[in-house]
Amino acid sequence: MNPLNSQQVRELIRVVDQTREVEITCSECRDAVGEYLERRLAGLPIDAALERVEHHFTLCPECREEFEALKKVLNATG
Ligand SMILES: [Zn+2]
């Protein structure tokens, strides 16, 4: 069994770090989805917290549907 070289170790740490950073709950996602959508529509930068919301949509179809529904409502009202 070969020991990991230093590059493999760094890669492993990077993956673990990303996993830890991006995990939010559905309730945290719902709390932030309004702000996330407003900033996206206004063309404002998305901060780290809102990037987690964005990532949550890739993991959670329920929250993504809620986001899409909200987006339609806001687009419809202009
Ligand atoms: Zn969710």
PDB file of the backbone (N, CA, C, O) and the ligand in Angstrom, with CONECT records:
HET     ZN  A 101       1
ATOM      1  N   MET A   1       0.842  -1.211   0.000  1.00  0.00           N
ATOM      2  CA  MET A   1       0.000   0.000   0.000  1.00  0.00           C
ATOM      3  C   MET A   1       0.869   1.251   0.000  1.00  0.00           C
ATOM      4  O   MET A   1       1.711   1.428   0.881  1.00  0.00           O
ATOM      5  N   ASN A   2       0.668   2.104  -0.974  1.00  0.00           N
ATOM      6  CA  ASN A   2       1.466   3.319  -1.086  1.00  0.00           C
ATOM      7  C   ASN A   2       0.929   4.425  -0.184  1.00  0.00           C
ATOM      8  O   ASN A   2      -0.279   4.653  -0.118  1.00  0.00           O
ATOM      9  N   PRO A   3       1.834   5.109   0.508  1.00  0.00           N
ATOM     10  CA  PRO A   3       1.357   6.273   1.279  1.00  0.00           C
ATOM     11  C   PRO A   3       0.950   7.387   0.317  1.00  0.00           C
ATOM     12  O   PRO A   3       1.463   7.456  -0.800  1.00  0.00           O
ATOM     13  N   LEU A   4       0.050   8.242   0.730  1.00  0.00           N
ATOM     14  CA  LEU A   4      -0.354   9.379  -0.098  1.00  0.00           C
ATOM     15  C   LEU A   4       0.801  10.362  -0.219  1.00  0.00           C
ATOM     16  O   LEU A   4       1.499  10.621   0.762  1.00  0.00           O
ATOM     17  N   ASN A   5       1.009  10.906  -1.403  1.00  0.00           N
ATOM     18  CA  ASN A   5       2.003  11.975  -1.509  1.00  0.00           C
ATOM     19  C   ASN A   5       1.370  13.296  -1.073  1.00  0.00           C
ATOM     20  O   ASN A   5       0.163  13.375  -0.841  1.00  0.00           O
ATOM     21  N   SER A   6       2.212  14.337  -0.965  1.00  0.00           N
ATOM     22  CA  SER A   6       1.724  15.588  -0.371  1.00  0.00           C
ATOM     23  C   SER A   6       0.636  16.236  -1.222  1.00  0.00           C
ATOM     24  O   SER A   6      -0.256  16.900  -0.696  1.00  0.00           O
ATOM     25  N   GLN A   7       0.714  16.039  -2.546  1.00  0.00           N
ATOM     26  CA  GLN A   7      -0.326  16.635  -3.392  1.00  0.00           C
ATOM     27  C   GLN A   7      -1.667  15.944  -3.180  1.00  0.00           C
ATOM     28  O   GLN A   7      -2.714  16.591  -3.169  1.00  0.00           O
ATOM     29  N   GLN A   8      -1.625  14.643  -3.015  1.00  0.00           N
ATOM     30  CA  GLN A   8      -2.865  13.909  -2.761  1.00  0.00           C
ATOM     31  C   GLN A   8      -3.470  14.309  -1.420  1.00  0.00           C
ATOM     32  O   GLN A   8      -4.689  14.406  -1.286  1.00  0.00           O
ATOM     33  N   VAL A   9      -2.612  14.541  -0.432  1.00  0.00           N
ATOM     34  CA  VAL A   9      -3.088  14.964   0.882  1.00  0.00           C
ATOM     35  C   VAL A   9      -3.767  16.322   0.774  1.00  0.00           C
ATOM     36  O   VAL A   9      -4.844  16.534   1.331  1.00  0.00           O
ATOM     37  N   ARG A  10      -3.118  17.255   0.039  1.00  0.00           N
ATOM     38  CA  ARG A  10      -3.722  18.585  -0.124  1.00  0.00           C
ATOM     39  C   ARG A  10      -5.074  18.499  -0.826  1.00  0.00           C
ATOM     40  O   ARG A  10      -6.021  19.193  -0.456  1.00  0.00           O
ATOM     41  N   GLU A  11      -5.153  17.652  -1.829  1.00  0.00           N
ATOM     42  CA  GLU A  11      -6.402  17.471  -2.572  1.00  0.00           C
ATOM     43  C   GLU A  11      -7.503  16.941  -1.645  1.00  0.00           C
ATOM     44  O   GLU A  11      -8.648  17.389  -1.694  1.00  0.00           O
ATOM     45  N   LEU A  12      -7.131  15.993  -0.818  1.00  0.00           N
ATOM     46  CA  LEU A  12      -8.074  15.391   0.134  1.00  0.00           C
ATOM     47  C   LEU A  12      -8.592  16.448   1.108  1.00  0.00           C
ATOM     48  O   LEU A  12      -9.788  16.502   1.394  1.00  0.00           O
ATOM     49  N   ILE A  13      -7.691  17.283   1.613  1.00  0.00           N
ATOM     50  CA  ILE A  13      -8.075  18.338   2.553  1.00  0.00           C
ATOM     51  C   ILE A  13      -9.010  19.335   1.867  1.00  0.00           C
ATOM     52  O   ILE A  13      -9.977  19.805   2.467  1.00  0.00           O
ATOM     53  N   ARG A  14      -8.713  19.648   0.613  1.00  0.00           N
ATOM     54  CA  ARG A  14      -9.539  20.590  -0.128  1.00  0.00           C
ATOM     55  C   ARG A  14     -10.970  20.050  -0.264  1.00  0.00           C
ATOM     56  O   ARG A  14     -11.936  20.786  -0.062  1.00  0.00           O
ATOM     57  N   VAL A  15     -11.098  18.783  -0.600  1.00  0.00           N
ATOM     58  CA  VAL A  15     -12.410  18.162  -0.787  1.00  0.00           C
ATOM     59  C   VAL A  15     -13.185  18.149   0.535  1.00  0.00           C
ATOM     60  O   VAL A  15     -14.378  18.450   0.568  1.00  0.00           O
ATOM     61  N   VAL A  16     -12.501  17.800   1.608  1.00  0.00           N
ATOM     62  CA  VAL A  16     -13.149  17.757   2.917  1.00  0.00           C
ATOM     63  C   VAL A  16     -13.590  19.158   3.336  1.00  0.00           C
ATOM     64  O   VAL A  16     -14.685  19.337   3.869  1.00  0.00           O
ATOM     65  N   ASP A  17     -12.730  20.152   3.093  1.00  0.00           N
ATOM     66  CA  ASP A  17     -13.071  21.536   3.411  1.00  0.00           C
ATOM     67  C   ASP A  17     -14.317  21.980   2.659  1.00  0.00           C
ATOM     68  O   ASP A  17     -15.214  22.594   3.237  1.00  0.00           O
ATOM     69  N   GLN A  18     -14.369  21.668   1.375  1.00  0.00           N
ATOM     70  CA  GLN A  18     -15.524  22.070   0.571  1.00  0.00           C
ATOM     71  C   GLN A  18     -16.792  21.430   1.089  1.00  0.00           C
ATOM     72  O   GLN A  18     -17.834  22.079   1.177  1.00  0.00           O
ATOM     73  N   THR A  19     -16.705  20.164   1.430  1.00  0.00           N
ATOM     74  CA  THR A  19     -17.876  19.444   1.912  1.00  0.00           C
ATOM     75  C   THR A  19     -18.401  20.090   3.188  1.00  0.00           C
ATOM     76  O   THR A  19     -19.608  20.261   3.357  1.00  0.00           O
ATOM     77  N   ARG A  20     -17.486  20.445   4.082  1.00  0.00           N
ATOM     78  CA  ARG A  20     -17.900  21.035   5.344  1.00  0.00           C
ATOM     79  C   ARG A  20     -18.536  22.404   5.116  1.00  0.00           C
ATOM     80  O   ARG A  20     -19.535  22.743   5.751  1.00  0.00           O
ATOM     81  N   GLU A  21     -17.949  23.193   4.202  1.00  0.00           N
ATOM     82  CA  GLU A  21     -18.415  24.560   4.012  1.00  0.00           C
ATOM     83  C   GLU A  21     -19.782  24.662   3.355  1.00  0.00           C
ATOM     84  O   GLU A  21     -20.540  25.588   3.643  1.00  0.00           O
ATOM     85  N   VAL A  22     -20.102  23.731   2.483  1.00  0.00           N
ATOM     86  CA  VAL A  22     -21.295  23.913   1.668  1.00  0.00           C
ATOM     87  C   VAL A  22     -22.561  23.345   2.297  1.00  0.00           C
ATOM     88  O   VAL A  22     -23.657  23.561   1.779  1.00  0.00           O
ATOM     89  N   GLU A  23     -22.426  22.628   3.398  1.00  0.00           N
ATOM     90  CA  GLU A  23     -23.622  21.982   3.927  1.00  0.00           C
ATOM     91  C   GLU A  23     -24.467  22.921   4.771  1.00  0.00           C
ATOM     92  O   GLU A  23     -24.045  23.367   5.838  1.00  0.00           O
ATOM     93  N   ILE A  24     -25.662  23.216   4.282  1.00  0.00           N
ATOM     94  CA  ILE A  24     -26.630  23.936   5.097  1.00  0.00           C
ATOM     95  C   ILE A  24     -27.915  23.110   5.137  1.00  0.00           C
ATOM     96  O   ILE A  24     -28.108  22.214   4.315  1.00  0.00           O
ATOM     97  N   THR A  25     -28.774  23.408   6.076  1.00  0.00           N
ATOM     98  CA  THR A  25     -30.028  22.673   6.168  1.00  0.00           C
ATOM     99  C   THR A  25     -31.082  23.331   5.283  1.00  0.00           C
ATOM    100  O   THR A  25     -30.898  24.453   4.812  1.00  0.00           O
ATOM    101  N   CYS A  26     -32.183  22.623   5.064  1.00  0.00           N
ATOM    102  CA  CYS A  26     -33.280  23.167   4.263  1.00  0.00           C
ATOM    103  C   CYS A  26     -33.843  24.425   4.921  1.00  0.00           C
ATOM    104  O   CYS A  26     -34.221  25.366   4.224  1.00  0.00           O
ATOM    105  N   SER A  27     -33.903  24.454   6.239  1.00  0.00           N
ATOM    106  CA  SER A  27     -34.481  25.628   6.889  1.00  0.00           C
ATOM    107  C   SER A  27     -33.555  26.833   6.748  1.00  0.00           C
ATOM    108  O   SER A  27     -34.026  27.959   6.592  1.00  0.00           O
ATOM    109  N   GLU A  28     -32.242  26.608   6.802  1.00  0.00           N
ATOM    110  CA  GLU A  28     -31.297  27.705   6.546  1.00  0.00           C
ATOM    111  C   GLU A  28     -31.409  28.172   5.106  1.00  0.00           C
ATOM    112  O   GLU A  28     -31.304  29.364   4.817  1.00  0.00           O
ATOM    113  N   CYS A  29     -31.621  27.230   4.215  1.00  0.00           N
ATOM    114  CA  CYS A  29     -31.766  27.569   2.804  1.00  0.00           C
ATOM    115  C   CYS A  29     -32.998  28.439   2.592  1.00  0.00           C
ATOM    116  O   CYS A  29     -32.939  29.448   1.888  1.00  0.00           O
ATOM    117  N   ARG A  30     -34.123  28.045   3.205  1.00  0.00           N
ATOM    118  CA  ARG A  30     -35.357  28.823   3.048  1.00  0.00           C
ATOM    119  C   ARG A  30     -35.213  30.225   3.633  1.00  0.00           C
ATOM    120  O   ARG A  30     -35.760  31.188   3.095  1.00  0.00           O
ATOM    121  N   ASP A  31     -34.472  30.337   4.740  1.00  0.00           N
ATOM    122  CA  ASP A  31     -34.247  31.652   5.342  1.00  0.00           C
ATOM    123  C   ASP A  31     -33.488  32.588   4.400  1.00  0.00           C
ATOM    124  O   ASP A  31     -33.704  33.800   4.407  1.00  0.00           O
ATOM    125  N   ALA A  32     -32.604  32.015   3.598  1.00  0.00           N
ATOM    126  CA  ALA A  32     -31.701  32.838   2.790  1.00  0.00           C
ATOM    127  C   ALA A  32     -32.123  32.948   1.332  1.00  0.00           C
ATOM    128  O   ALA A  32     -31.566  33.755   0.587  1.00  0.00           O
ATOM    129  N   VAL A  33     -33.109  32.140   0.911  1.00  0.00           N
ATOM    130  CA  VAL A  33     -33.413  32.077  -0.520  1.00  0.00           C
ATOM    131  C   VAL A  33     -33.908  33.417  -1.068  1.00  0.00           C
ATOM    132  O   VAL A  33     -33.608  33.765  -2.210  1.00  0.00           O
ATOM    133  N   GLY A  34     -34.660  34.169  -0.265  1.00  0.00           N
ATOM    134  CA  GLY A  34     -35.154  35.469  -0.704  1.00  0.00           C
ATOM    135  C   GLY A  34     -34.016  36.432  -1.000  1.00  0.00           C
ATOM    136  O   GLY A  34     -33.992  37.102  -2.033  1.00  0.00           O
ATOM    137  N   GLU A  35     -33.076  36.484  -0.068  1.00  0.00           N
ATOM    138  CA  GLU A  35     -31.914  37.360  -0.244  1.00  0.00           C
ATOM    139  C   GLU A  35     -31.071  36.912  -1.441  1.00  0.00           C
ATOM    140  O   GLU A  35     -30.589  37.727  -2.227  1.00  0.00           O
ATOM    141  N   TYR A  36     -30.913  35.615  -1.550  1.00  0.00           N
ATOM    142  CA  TYR A  36     -30.148  35.065  -2.662  1.00  0.00           C
ATOM    143  C   TYR A  36     -30.750  35.492  -3.994  1.00  0.00           C
ATOM    144  O   TYR A  36     -30.042  35.958  -4.887  1.00  0.00           O
ATOM    145  N   LEU A  37     -32.059  35.330  -4.115  1.00  0.00           N
ATOM    146  CA  LEU A  37     -32.742  35.659  -5.360  1.00  0.00           C
ATOM    147  C   LEU A  37     -32.681  37.156  -5.658  1.00  0.00           C
ATOM    148  O   LEU A  37     -32.452  37.558  -6.799  1.00  0.00           O
ATOM    149  N   GLU A  38     -32.886  37.978  -4.628  1.00  0.00           N
ATOM    150  CA  GLU A  38     -32.818  39.427  -4.813  1.00  0.00           C
ATOM    151  C   GLU A  38     -31.455  39.857  -5.345  1.00  0.00           C
ATOM    152  O   GLU A  38     -31.356  40.684  -6.251  1.00  0.00           O
ATOM    153  N   ARG A  39     -30.405  39.274  -4.758  1.00  0.00           N
ATOM    154  CA  ARG A  39     -29.060  39.650  -5.190  1.00  0.00           C
ATOM    155  C   ARG A  39     -28.778  39.177  -6.611  1.00  0.00           C
ATOM    156  O   ARG A  39     -28.135  39.878  -7.392  1.00  0.00           O
ATOM    157  N   ARG A  40     -29.263  37.982  -6.938  1.00  0.00           N
ATOM    158  CA  ARG A  40     -29.068  37.466  -8.297  1.00  0.00           C
ATOM    159  C   ARG A  40     -29.780  38.363  -9.304  1.00  0.00           C
ATOM    160  O   ARG A  40     -29.215  38.710 -10.342  1.00  0.00           O
ATOM    161  N   LEU A  41     -31.026  38.739  -8.995  1.00  0.00           N
ATOM    162  CA  LEU A  41     -31.805  39.556  -9.927  1.00  0.00           C
ATOM    163  C   LEU A  41     -31.222  40.955 -10.054  1.00  0.00           C
ATOM    164  O   LEU A  41     -31.307  41.578 -11.113  1.00  0.00           O
ATOM    165  N   ALA A  42     -30.626  41.449  -8.965  1.00  0.00           N
ATOM    166  CA  ALA A  42     -30.049  42.792  -8.973  1.00  0.00           C
ATOM    167  C   ALA A  42     -28.627  42.796  -9.526  1.00  0.00           C
ATOM    168  O   ALA A  42     -28.024  43.856  -9.696  1.00  0.00           O
ATOM    169  N   GLY A  43     -28.094  41.605  -9.807  1.00  0.00           N
ATOM    170  CA  GLY A  43     -26.736  41.509 -10.312  1.00  0.00           C
ATOM    171  C   GLY A  43     -25.670  41.794  -9.268  1.00  0.00           C
ATOM    172  O   GLY A  43     -24.536  42.136  -9.603  1.00  0.00           O
ATOM    173  N   LEU A  44     -26.042  41.650  -7.989  1.00  0.00           N
ATOM    174  CA  LEU A  44     -25.087  41.881  -6.907  1.00  0.00           C
ATOM    175  C   LEU A  44     -24.258  40.627  -6.656  1.00  0.00           C
ATOM    176  O   LEU A  44     -24.689  39.520  -6.978  1.00  0.00           O
ATOM    177  N   PRO A  45     -23.053  40.802  -6.073  1.00  0.00           N
ATOM    178  CA  PRO A  45     -22.223  39.625  -5.801  1.00  0.00           C
ATOM    179  C   PRO A  45     -22.853  38.706  -4.750  1.00  0.00           C
ATOM    180  O   PRO A  45     -23.530  39.153  -3.824  1.00  0.00           O
ATOM    181  N   ILE A  46     -22.604  37.410  -4.928  1.00  0.00           N
ATOM    182  CA  ILE A  46     -23.094  36.392  -4.002  1.00  0.00           C
ATOM    183  C   ILE A  46     -21.976  36.102  -2.995  1.00  0.00           C
ATOM    184  O   ILE A  46     -20.876  35.707  -3.381  1.00  0.00           O
ATOM    185  N   ASP A  47     -22.262  36.298  -1.706  1.00  0.00           N
ATOM    186  CA  ASP A  47     -21.209  36.035  -0.713  1.00  0.00           C
ATOM    187  C   ASP A  47     -21.155  34.539  -0.368  1.00  0.00           C
ATOM    188  O   ASP A  47     -21.919  33.737  -0.903  1.00  0.00           O
ATOM    189  N   ALA A  48     -20.241  34.190   0.531  1.00  0.00           N
ATOM    190  CA  ALA A  48     -20.005  32.773   0.824  1.00  0.00           C
ATOM    191  C   ALA A  48     -21.259  32.087   1.357  1.00  0.00           C
ATOM    192  O   ALA A  48     -21.536  30.937   1.018  1.00  0.00           O
ATOM    193  N   ALA A  49     -22.015  32.800   2.195  1.00  0.00           N
ATOM    194  CA  ALA A  49     -23.224  32.212   2.763  1.00  0.00           C
ATOM    195  C   ALA A  49     -24.242  31.898   1.667  1.00  0.00           C
ATOM    196  O   ALA A  49     -24.912  30.866   1.689  1.00  0.00           O
ATOM    197  N   LEU A  50     -24.337  32.828   0.702  1.00  0.00           N
ATOM    198  CA  LEU A  50     -25.307  32.621  -0.374  1.00  0.00           C
ATOM    199  C   LEU A  50     -24.818  31.594  -1.391  1.00  0.00           C
ATOM    200  O   LEU A  50     -25.618  30.957  -2.077  1.00  0.00           O
ATOM    201  N   GLU A  51     -23.503  31.440  -1.481  1.00  0.00           N
ATOM    202  CA  GLU A  51     -22.980  30.361  -2.323  1.00  0.00           C
ATOM    203  C   GLU A  51     -23.398  29.000  -1.774  1.00  0.00           C
ATOM    204  O   GLU A  51     -23.601  28.048  -2.528  1.00  0.00           O
ATOM    205  N   ARG A  52     -23.523  28.922  -0.460  1.00  0.00           N
ATOM    206  CA  ARG A  52     -23.983  27.674   0.150  1.00  0.00           C
ATOM    207  C   ARG A  52     -25.438  27.399  -0.214  1.00  0.00           C
ATOM    208  O   ARG A  52     -25.839  26.252  -0.408  1.00  0.00           O
ATOM    209  N   VAL A  53     -26.224  28.479  -0.303  1.00  0.00           N
ATOM    210  CA  VAL A  53     -27.618  28.337  -0.743  1.00  0.00           C
ATOM    211  C   VAL A  53     -27.652  27.783  -2.170  1.00  0.00           C
ATOM    212  O   VAL A  53     -28.386  26.846  -2.481  1.00  0.00           O
ATOM    213  N   GLU A  54     -26.832  28.396  -3.020  1.00  0.00           N
ATOM    214  CA  GLU A  54     -26.765  27.960  -4.401  1.00  0.00           C
ATOM    215  C   GLU A  54     -26.381  26.481  -4.487  1.00  0.00           C
ATOM    216  O   GLU A  54     -26.957  25.718  -5.262  1.00  0.00           O
ATOM    217  N   HIS A  55     -25.410  26.101  -3.686  1.00  0.00           N
ATOM    218  CA  HIS A  55     -24.975  24.715  -3.698  1.00  0.00           C
ATOM    219  C   HIS A  55     -26.072  23.786  -3.177  1.00  0.00           C
ATOM    220  O   HIS A  55     -26.217  22.659  -3.649  1.00  0.00           O
ATOM    221  N   HIS A  56     -26.836  24.265  -2.207  1.00  0.00           N
ATOM    222  CA  HIS A  56     -27.916  23.449  -1.652  1.00  0.00           C
ATOM    223  C   HIS A  56     -28.924  23.070  -2.738  1.00  0.00           C
ATOM    224  O   HIS A  56     -29.483  21.974  -2.713  1.00  0.00           O
ATOM    225  N   PHE A  57     -29.154  23.968  -3.683  1.00  0.00           N
ATOM    226  CA  PHE A  57     -30.093  23.669  -4.770  1.00  0.00           C
ATOM    227  C   PHE A  57     -29.632  22.475  -5.601  1.00  0.00           C
ATOM    228  O   PHE A  57     -30.454  21.739  -6.144  1.00  0.00           O
ATOM    229  N   THR A  58     -28.316  22.284  -5.699  1.00  0.00           N
ATOM    230  CA  THR A  58     -27.818  21.156  -6.475  1.00  0.00           C
ATOM    231  C   THR A  58     -27.991  19.846  -5.717  1.00  0.00           C
ATOM    232  O   THR A  58     -27.992  18.768  -6.311  1.00  0.00           O
ATOM    233  N   LEU A  59     -28.139  19.950  -4.390  1.00  0.00           N
ATOM    234  CA  LEU A  59     -28.287  18.746  -3.571  1.00  0.00           C
ATOM    235  C   LEU A  59     -29.739  18.431  -3.273  1.00  0.00           C
ATOM    236  O   LEU A  59     -30.083  17.273  -3.033  1.00  0.00           O
ATOM    237  N   CYS A  60     -30.596  19.438  -3.283  1.00  0.00           N
ATOM    238  CA  CYS A  60     -31.937  19.306  -2.729  1.00  0.00           C
ATOM    239  C   CYS A  60     -32.998  19.779  -3.732  1.00  0.00           C
ATOM    240  O   CYS A  60     -33.212  20.982  -3.886  1.00  0.00           O
ATOM    241  N   PRO A  61     -33.654  18.844  -4.407  1.00  0.00           N
ATOM    242  CA  PRO A  61     -34.671  19.213  -5.414  1.00  0.00           C
ATOM    243  C   PRO A  61     -35.832  20.013  -4.823  1.00  0.00           C
ATOM    244  O   PRO A  61     -36.396  20.871  -5.501  1.00  0.00           O
ATOM    245  N   GLU A  62     -36.190  19.745  -3.583  1.00  0.00           N
ATOM    246  CA  GLU A  62     -37.306  20.463  -2.960  1.00  0.00           C
ATOM    247  C   GLU A  62     -37.025  21.954  -2.857  1.00  0.00           C
ATOM    248  O   GLU A  62     -37.868  22.779  -3.211  1.00  0.00           O
ATOM    249  N   CYS A  63     -35.838  22.295  -2.373  1.00  0.00           N
ATOM    250  CA  CYS A  63     -35.479  23.701  -2.241  1.00  0.00           C
ATOM    251  C   CYS A  63     -35.288  24.340  -3.607  1.00  0.00           C
ATOM    252  O   CYS A  63     -35.573  25.523  -3.794  1.00  0.00           O
ATOM    253  N   ARG A  64     -34.808  23.558  -4.554  1.00  0.00           N
ATOM    254  CA  ARG A  64     -34.627  24.102  -5.896  1.00  0.00           C
ATOM    255  C   ARG A  64     -35.993  24.454  -6.502  1.00  0.00           C
ATOM    256  O   ARG A  64     -36.137  25.486  -7.157  1.00  0.00           O
ATOM    257  N   GLU A  65     -36.980  23.603  -6.282  1.00  0.00           N
ATOM    258  CA  GLU A  65     -38.333  23.882  -6.775  1.00  0.00           C
ATOM    259  C   GLU A  65     -38.903  25.140  -6.140  1.00  0.00           C
ATOM    260  O   GLU A  65     -39.537  25.958  -6.806  1.00  0.00           O
ATOM    261  N   GLU A  66     -38.667  25.278  -4.846  1.00  0.00           N
ATOM    262  CA  GLU A  66     -39.154  26.457  -4.148  1.00  0.00           C
ATOM    263  C   GLU A  66     -38.508  27.713  -4.717  1.00  0.00           C
ATOM    264  O   GLU A  66     -39.161  28.740  -4.904  1.00  0.00           O
ATOM    265  N   PHE A  67     -37.215  27.606  -4.988  1.00  0.00           N
ATOM    266  CA  PHE A  67     -36.479  28.721  -5.576  1.00  0.00           C
ATOM    267  C   PHE A  67     -37.025  29.066  -6.960  1.00  0.00           C
ATOM    268  O   PHE A  67     -37.228  30.239  -7.272  1.00  0.00           O
ATOM    269  N   GLU A  68     -37.262  28.056  -7.784  1.00  0.00           N
ATOM    270  CA  GLU A  68     -37.777  28.291  -9.139  1.00  0.00           C
ATOM    271  C   GLU A  68     -39.155  28.942  -9.080  1.00  0.00           C
ATOM    272  O   GLU A  68     -39.458  29.831  -9.876  1.00  0.00           O
ATOM    273  N   ALA A  69     -39.987  28.503  -8.140  1.00  0.00           N
ATOM    274  CA  ALA A  69     -41.330  29.064  -7.989  1.00  0.00           C
ATOM    275  C   ALA A  69     -41.249  30.534  -7.584  1.00  0.00           C
ATOM    276  O   ALA A  69     -41.963  31.380  -8.122  1.00  0.00           O
ATOM    277  N   LEU A  70     -40.376  30.821  -6.637  1.00  0.00           N
ATOM    278  CA  LEU A  70     -40.187  32.191  -6.164  1.00  0.00           C
ATOM    279  C   LEU A  70     -39.675  33.092  -7.288  1.00  0.00           C
ATOM    280  O   LEU A  70     -40.096  34.240  -7.431  1.00  0.00           O
ATOM    281  N   LYS A  71     -38.762  32.540  -8.076  1.00  0.00           N
ATOM    282  CA  LYS A  71     -38.178  33.285  -9.181  1.00  0.00           C
ATOM    283  C   LYS A  71     -39.255  33.655 -10.204  1.00  0.00           C
ATOM    284  O   LYS A  71     -39.274  34.769 -10.726  1.00  0.00           O
ATOM    285  N   LYS A  72     -40.150  32.703 -10.482  1.00  0.00           N
ATOM    286  CA  LYS A  72     -41.252  32.960 -11.427  1.00  0.00           C
ATOM    287  C   LYS A  72     -42.145  34.085 -10.924  1.00  0.00           C
ATOM    288  O   LYS A  72     -42.526  34.972 -11.687  1.00  0.00           O
ATOM    289  N   VAL A  73     -42.476  34.046  -9.639  1.00  0.00           N
ATOM    290  CA  VAL A  73     -43.341  35.066  -9.043  1.00  0.00           C
ATOM    291  C   VAL A  73     -42.683  36.438  -9.189  1.00  0.00           C
ATOM    292  O   VAL A  73     -43.327  37.398  -9.611  1.00  0.00           O
ATOM    293  N   LEU A  74     -41.410  36.525  -8.842  1.00  0.00           N
ATOM    294  CA  LEU A  74     -40.714  37.814  -8.918  1.00  0.00           C
ATOM    295  C   LEU A  74     -40.577  38.294 -10.353  1.00  0.00           C
ATOM    296  O   LEU A  74     -40.700  39.489 -10.622  1.00  0.00           O
ATOM    297  N   ASN A  75     -40.325  37.380 -11.271  1.00  0.00           N
ATOM    298  CA  ASN A  75     -40.224  37.764 -12.679  1.00  0.00           C
ATOM    299  C   ASN A  75     -41.562  38.246 -13.202  1.00  0.00           C
ATOM    300  O   ASN A  75     -41.623  39.184 -13.998  1.00  0.00           O
ATOM    301  N   ALA A  76     -42.640  37.605 -12.753  1.00  0.00           N
ATOM    302  CA  ALA A  76     -43.979  37.956 -13.229  1.00  0.00           C
ATOM    303  C   ALA A  76     -44.388  39.347 -12.764  1.00  0.00           C
ATOM    304  O   ALA A  76     -45.088  40.070 -13.474  1.00  0.00           O
ATOM    305  N   THR A  77     -43.945  39.713 -11.566  1.00  0.00           N
ATOM    306  CA  THR A  77     -44.321  41.023 -11.050  1.00  0.00           C
ATOM    307  C   THR A  77     -43.331  42.101 -11.492  1.00  0.00           C
ATOM    308  O   THR A  77     -43.491  43.277 -11.167  1.00  0.00           O
ATOM    309  N   GLY A  78     -42.312  41.683 -12.235  1.00  0.00           N
ATOM    310  CA  GLY A  78     -41.384  42.619 -12.822  1.00  0.00           C
ATOM    311  C   GLY A  78     -40.351  43.118 -11.856  1.00  0.00           C
ATOM    312  O   GLY A  78     -39.497  43.923 -12.227  1.00  0.00           O
TER     313      GLY A  78
HETATM  314 ZN    ZN A 101     -33.309  21.690   0.986  1.00  0.00          ZN2+
END
